[in-house]
Amino acid sequence: MKIQFTFLGGARTGQSETFSEPFIQIGRHPHCELRFDADRDLDVSSRHASVMLKAEMFTLRDLGSTNGTFVNGKRLTADHVLVQGDVIQFGKSGPKLEVQILRDERPGPGTAAEKSAVKPTLPTASPEKSKKQPPGVRRTPEGGGTAVRVKAEVARQTAHLRRTTVILLGLLVLLAGAYVWQSVTASRRIKTEQNKLLGMVDSLSTALLQVQTSSASLQASLDSARAETAQLKTRIGQGGSTEELAALRTQLSAAMRRQQSITSAASIDAGPINRANKDAVGVVLVEFADGTRRTGSGFAVQSDGQSSLVITNRHVVTGADGSLPTKVGMVFNGSKQNFRAEVVTVATEEAADLALIRVPIRNGTPVVRSIAPTREPDAGDPVVMIGFPLGLDMEMGGDWQTVGVSTTLTTGSISKTLNERLLILGYGAPGMSGSPVFDRNGAVIGVVFGGQRDSEGKLLLAVPVKYVREILQGH
């Protein structure tokens, strides 16, 4: 008994996958049996739902997904037995799957074609009127008599039957030959595709083996990619149908994109960028009138010897109602001094989650070395981020008021530019609001403002540099 899923929406629209396994996990995680696109099907959780085969029934279960699972428009609150034609949706606006239950069909006993007995048609002769024959004369019937005519008619009709039989046998031979040819051609095509995929996965394994990194978080992602590649090689080596190989090709393409991002992130020389800019980065501390406190990251972009201008996120320094905090503080890297600060302005554009604060400090502060021109980076470009992922709650080697605060360096690569957002594939950065994003030349190209849901901190969202330049105009 098998189950087939057809994608009715999302990145894989039009594709189908068929399973006979007793347990199928659905989501964007690389280890899911039925996998959605990790970059584009963002309404689907990493491990969203599962399908189990029990007692000749496929049962759907939600795995605590963020956006919920819907069957035929109704949200799933308990296990659901799938039936033919069910439509599963992942989130109210997410992609859909159509369900087909494929039961094993055994052909019943064939019915032999009945042979038709050919009955010759005998000519009917009108009774002739009696005629007197001359004495001693015997009349011979026309055409040689009745027996001769019957024999000729039988020969005529059986000849037609023989011709029909020969034609039918010829068609059967042609059909059988076409079937054999098609089967052989399909097998060769599958074998060719299998060999091609094995060559691609071998190239991917070689590329991953050549990547070297000193980053513990990046090394963990690298190890995971190598394990996934080994698993893909095993599954491709086992072969399968054209549809199964197509699904494996999709998974392999996604793995190759991740390898390129990891290679890109590992290629950047983050040490000089970190040393040149880390002292310009600090923790922003705010307190609102109702006693609510919040922290984020920020970085100094200008200093006149009396005060410094710091970029951070708008959501760090504003309340849910848009109100400003009653107290703002700033603690720079390597320091335990909490300097009083004030909000200068917040960006009004919906796309620009940015704010500008002023920190009065005698002799000023270090500032970031460079802000890039207004441009969109290319997908695959490596980046470096410097900030405080967990604010003052992160481990700093002791009480920060005694030992001071210390920045965290993370690497990544540009995944895509999406609706005036930079989507960054990062490694080990579970939230760095207000952190500067640097390119390989050490210039600021964006500001982190959040992370993609269910990505475990690996997909970060950043405001492009053009909005940084806009908010600095006139200051």
N, C-alpha and C positions, 0 to 999 in steps of 0.2 A: 504494500500500500504506500502510495507516494502523495506528496502535496506540492503543488506548484504555485508560486507567487509571481504575479505580473505587476511591474511598477507602473502605476497610473500617474505619478507625479514625482518631482524632484530631479536630481541630477541623472538618474538612471531610467528615466521615462521610456517605456517601450520594451525594456529588457525583462526577461523571465528567468527564474531559477527553480529547479525541481529538487526535492529532498526526499530521502527515504529513511533518514536518521530518526531515532526516537526522541531526540532533543535538539531543538534549533534555537539558537540565541540570535536576537535581532537587535541591531544598533549600529553605531558608528565606530565602535572599538575594533581594532585590527583582528581580534580573536573571535569576533562574532561570525557565526556561520552565514547568516544573511546580513550583508553589510551595506549601509548607506554611505554616501560620499562624506568624508570627515570634514571637508572644507565648505561644502555647499548645502548639505541637508542638515542645517543647524537646529531645526526643531526636534530632531531625533536625538535621544540621549545616547551616551556611550554604550550602555547596556539597557535598552529600552523595554524589551518584552521578550517572551519565549513561547515556543510552541512545543507541546509534548504529545507523543503518540501513546495513548492508553486505551486498551480494549477496543481496537479498531476505530478510535476517535482521536482527532487532533484537537487539543485543548490550548487556547491562548491565555497567557497570563501577563499582566503588567508587572514590571520589575521595579516599581517605585520611580518611574520616569518623571522628569520635571514637568513636561507638558501634557502628560496623560495619553492613554490609548483609547481610540474610538472604533467601534464596530458598527457599520451601517449608520453612522452619525450619532450613536449613543455611547457615552463615556463608559469605559470598562471599570466596574467596581469589584468584580469577582471573576473567577475563571469562566471562560466562554468556550463552548464546543463549536468549532468552526464547521460550517456547511458550505456546500457548493455556491459560489458567487458572492460570499461575504466580502465586504470591502473594509479593510483595516486602515485607519488613519492615525498618524503619529503627531499628536498635537492638533489643535483646532484648525491651524493653517498649514500643517505639515504635509509631507508626501503620503501617498496612499498605495496600498497593495490590494490586488484582487486575488481571491483564493480559488483554486481549483483542486478538488479531491480526485486523485487518480487511483482507482481501484484496479487490482489485477483482474484482467478478463481472460477467461479460458474459453476458447472456441468450442461450441457444441459439436456433436457428431454431424458430419456433412450429409447432405441429402443427394444421393446419386441421381443424375439426370435419367429420366426414363427414356428408354429407346422407343422411337416411334416405328411401328411396323408399317412398312410401305405396302399399301394394298393397291395393286394395279386396277385401273379402271377399264372395264371391259366395254367395248363398243356394243351398243344395242342396235340390233338390226330389225327393221320392220318386217313382219311376216309377209313373205311374198305370196302372191296368189298362185294357187295350183295351176300349173300348166301341164298340159299333156305332152309327154316326151315321145318322140318317135320310138317305135319298138327297137330295143338293142342299143340305144344311146344313153350314156351315163353322164350327168351334169357335174362339173367340178366347181366348188365355191370360189368366188373372186378372192384374190390375194393369197391364195394358198391355203385357206381354211382358217378356222377359229384358233387353233393351237398356235399357229405361226404368228397371228396378230397379238395374242396374249404375251408370247415370248418377246416380241419387239417392244411392247409397251413397258414390260418389266425392265428390260435392258435400258430403255430411255430414262425411266425414273430413278433406277439405282445408279446410273451414271451421274445424275445431278447430285444425288446424296454423297457419292464418292468425292466429287469435286468440292462440296461444302465441307466434308470431313478433312480433306487435305488442307483447305484454306484455314480452317480452325486450328489444326495442328501447327501449321506454319506460324499463325499469330501467337500461339502459346510459346513456341520456341523463341520468337522474337521478344516477347514479353519477359520470358525467363532470362534471355541474354541481356536485355536492358537492365533487369533487376540486378543481375550479377555484376554488370559493368558499373552500375550506380553504386553498389555496395563497395566494390573494389576502389572506385574513385573516392568515395566518402572516407574509406579507411585510410587511403593515402593522404587525403587532405587533412584528416585528423592527426595522422602521424607527423606530417610536415609542420602543422601548427604546434604540436607538442614539442618537436625538436627546436622550433624557433623560440618557444617560451623557455625551454631549458637553457638555451644559449643566452637569453636575456637575463635569466635568474643567476646564471654563472657570472655574467658581467657585473651584475648588481653585487654579488657576494665579493667579487674581487675589489670593487670600488669601496665597499664597506670595510674590508680588511686593510685598505690603504689609509683610512682616516685615522689620524692620531689627535688626541686632545688631552689637555691637562685638567679640564673641567669635569668635576665629578658628576654633575647633573647631565652634561652633554654625553658623558661616557655611558650613563645609564640608558639614555635614549638610543645611543649607538648599539649597545648590547641588545636592547629590545628589537631594534631593526634587524640585527644579524639573526636573532632567533626566529623572527617572522619570515625572513628570507629562506632559512633552512626548512621551515615548515612548508612554505610555498613550493620549494623544489620537490619535496616528498609528494605533495599532492599532485603536482604536474606530472611527475614521473609515473604515477599510478594511472594516468590517462583518464579517459572519460568521453562523454559525448561532446558534440560541437558546442552546445549550450554551456556545459560545465567548463570547457576550456575557455570560452568567452568570459565567464565569470572570473576564472583564475587570472585571465589577462587583465581584467579591470583591477583586481587586487594587486597584481604585479605593478601596474602603472602607478597606483597610489603609493606603493612601497618605493618605487623609483623616485617619485617626487619627494618623499620624505628623506630618502638618501641624499638627494641633491641639496635639500635644506640643511641637513646635518653637515654635509661636506662644506657648504657655504659658511655655516656658522663656525666650523672648526678652522676655516682658512683665515679668519680675521685675527690680527695681532691686537688683542684686547688690552694687554699690559700698558703700553704707552698711552692709549686713550684713557684708561682708568687713572693713571698717575697724573695726567694733564688736567683732568676735570673733576675728580672725586671731591676735592675740597670745596668746590662750588655748590655741592649738593648737600641738602640737609632735610631734617624732619620738620614739617609744619604742624604746629599744635594750635587747635582752636577750641573755644568754649562759648556756648550760646547762652542766652538769657535764662533758658529753662534748666541750665546745668549740664546739658548734653555736651560731651567732649568728643573730638574727632582728630585723627592724625592722617597725614599724607606725606608725600615727598614733594620737594621743590628744588629749583636750581637758580642760582644768581646769574643774571645775564648782563647787568650793568652795575657799575660802582663809580661814584664820584668822589670818593674819599670821606664822605660824610654819611652816606647811606647806600644801600644796595637794592636794586629791583630784582624780585624773585618771581619766576613763573611757577604756578601750580595749577591744580584743577579747580574749576568753578564749584564742583560739587563738594570739594573739601572745605571751602570757606563760606558756603551758603546753606541755609536750612531748607527743609522740604517746602516751606512757603516762600523761599527766596530771601529770607532775612539774613543779615550779616551777623557775625559773631561779636560778642562783647569783648573777648580777649583773643589775641593772635600772638603766637610765639614762634621762634625759629631757632633750631639747634643745628649747627653745621657739623659736617663730618670731622671727626677727631676732636670735637669740643664737647664740654658738658654745660656750657653757658647757654641759657635760654634767653635769647634776645627778644624784647618786645617788638611787635610789628603791627602794621595796619594795612587794610585792604585799600588799594588804589582804585582798581576797576575790575569789573568782570565782563567777559565777552557776552554780547547779546545774541550772536548767531547761534542757532540751535546746534549746528554742527561743531561749534568750537567750545568744548568743555575746558575753558581756560580762565584763569584769574591772575591779576598782577598785584603783588604785595610789596610794601616798602619796609626795609629793616634798617633803622638808624644805627649805624655802627661807626665809631670813630676809626678812621683809616680805611674804612670800607672792608670788602671781603674779596676772596678770589672769585672769578667768574669763568663760565665755560669758555673755551678757547675760540669756538667758531660756531656760527649759525649758518646753515646751508642756504643757498638761494632757493627761491620758491620753485619747486619742481616735484614731480612724483617719482619716487624710486622705482626701480624695476623689480619684478618678482624674482626672488632668489638672491637678492642683494643681502649680504651679511650685515647684522647690526649688533650694537652693544648697548645695554641699558644699565644705568647706575641709580640705585635708590634704596628704599627701605620697605621691602615687601610686606612686613607685618608691623610697620610703625615702631613704636617703642616696646612692643610685646616680643619682638624677635630676640634671639639669643645674641648678646653682645659681649659675653665674657664677664658679666657681672652687672651691677646696678649702673645704668647709663649716667646717672647723676654723679657717680664716683669715677667711672672709667671713661665716660664720654660715649658718643654714638659712632657707629662704623657702618659705612655703606656696604651694599651687596652688589656684586657685578654679575650680570647674566648675559648670555649671548643668544642669538637667534637669527632669523632671516625673514625677509619680506615674503609673505605668502601671496598677497594681492592687495590692490587698492580698491576698496568697496564703498561706494556712496560717500566719497570724501572721508574715508576712514582708511587707515593703514592697518591691515590684518597681519600680525606678526606671529610666526611660529617660534615660540620661545622655549627655553629649557630650564625648568626649575624656578619659574617666576610666578608664584600663585597670587598675583595682585600687586601692582607697583604704581598706584595712582600718583600722577605728578612727576614721574621719573623721566629724565631726558632720554631720547633715543638717538644714538650716534651712528653715522655711517662709517665705512672703513677708513675714511680720512679724518675721523674725529670731529666731524661737524654735526650739530644738532639737526635732525630731519623730522622730529616729531616729539610728542609728549604722550605718554601712556595715560589712559583715563579709565580703563576697565579691562575685563577679560570675557571671553566667550563662555557661555554657560556650558557645563558638563565637559569642559576641556581639561579639567584638572590643572588650570594655570598655564597651559601650553599654548593657547591661542589668545593673544593680547590685542587690544584695540588701542590705537594711538591717533591723536589729532595731528594732521599734517603741518609742516613747518610754516606754510603760508599764513595760518591763523596766528602763529607766534609772532610773525613780523607785523601783522595787522594790529595786535593788541599793544605792541611796543611803539607804534606810531604816535608821536607827540609826547613821549615820555623819555 
